[in-house]
Amino acid sequence: MNQKDLSALTDQELLEEAKKLKSFSITNAFFIGFLLGIVFFSVIKSTFGVLMLIPLYFAYKMINDPKAKRSRALNELLKERNLK
C-alpha cells in the first residue's frame, strides 16, 4: 500500500495497520541503535576502516527501507485524523 491506499482506509483499519507496524518500528530502531553503537565503539577505539563502514551502510539501508517510509506516512495520517 502506498500513501494513496493508506488515505483510503477507515479509522479502524488504520489503527490495525499501526499495530502491525509498531513491532517493526521497535525492532528496526533496536538494530539501528546496535549498528550505530558498533560505529561509536569503533571511533572510540580508533579503528577506522571498512569494518566501520559496513554497519553504517546497513543502518542507512534500514532507515531508507520502504516499510519504514510507510510507517512514517501512517503515523502522519494518524496525527492528521487525530487517532493517536
C-alpha positions as CSV (number, residue, x, y, z in Angstrom):
1,M,0.0,0.0,0.0
2,N,1.2,3.5,-0.8
3,Q,0.2,6.8,0.6
4,K,-3.0,6.9,-1.6
5,D,-4.0,3.5,-0.3
6,L,-3.5,4.5,3.3
7,S,-5.7,7.5,3.0
8,A,-8.5,5.3,1.7
9,L,-8.5,3.1,4.8
10,T,-11.1,3.6,7.6
11,D,-10.0,4.7,11.0
12,Q,-10.2,1.2,12.4
13,E,-8.1,-0.2,9.6
14,L,-5.5,2.5,10.1
15,L,-5.3,1.6,13.8
16,E,-4.9,-2.1,13.0
17,E,-2.1,-1.2,10.4
18,A,-0.4,0.9,13.0
19,K,-0.4,-2.0,15.5
20,K,1.2,-4.3,12.8
21,L,3.9,-1.7,12.0
22,K,4.7,-0.9,15.7
23,S,6.7,-4.1,16.2
24,F,8.6,-3.5,13.0
25,S,9.5,0.0,14.2
26,I,10.7,-1.2,17.6
27,T,12.9,-3.9,16.0
28,N,14.2,-1.6,13.4
29,A,15.1,1.0,16.0
30,F,16.9,-1.6,18.1
31,F,19.0,-2.8,15.2
32,I,19.9,0.7,14.0
33,G,21.0,1.6,17.6
34,F,23.0,-1.6,17.8
35,L,24.8,-0.8,14.5
36,L,25.5,2.8,15.4
37,G,26.8,1.6,18.8
38,I,29.3,-0.5,16.9
39,V,30.4,2.5,14.9
40,F,30.8,4.7,18.0
41,F,32.8,1.9,19.7
42,S,34.9,1.7,16.6
43,V,35.5,5.5,16.7
44,I,36.4,5.4,20.4
45,K,38.9,2.6,19.9
46,S,40.3,4.4,16.8
47,T,39.8,1.5,14.4
48,F,38.7,3.2,11.2
49,G,38.3,1.2,8.1
50,V,36.0,-1.0,6.0
51,L,34.7,-2.8,9.1
52,M,33.3,0.6,10.4
53,L,31.6,1.3,7.1
54,I,29.7,-1.9,7.0
55,P,27.4,-1.1,10.0
56,L,26.9,2.4,8.6
57,Y,25.7,1.0,5.3
58,F,23.3,-1.4,7.0
59,A,21.9,1.4,9.2
60,Y,21.4,3.6,6.2
61,K,19.5,0.8,4.4
62,M,17.3,0.2,7.4
63,I,16.4,3.9,7.7
64,N,15.5,4.1,4.0
65,D,13.5,0.9,3.9
66,P,10.1,1.2,2.1
67,K,8.4,-0.3,5.1
68,A,9.9,2.4,7.4
69,K,8.7,5.1,5.0
70,R,5.2,3.5,5.1
71,S,5.3,3.6,8.9
72,R,6.2,7.3,8.8
73,A,3.3,8.0,6.4
74,L,0.9,6.1,8.5
75,N,1.9,8.0,11.6
76,E,1.4,11.3,9.8
77,L,-2.0,10.2,8.7
78,L,-3.0,9.1,12.2
79,K,-2.0,12.5,13.5
80,E,-3.9,14.2,10.8
81,R,-7.1,12.3,11.7
82,N,-6.4,12.7,15.5
83,L,-6.4,9.0,16.1
84,K,-3.2,8.7,18.1
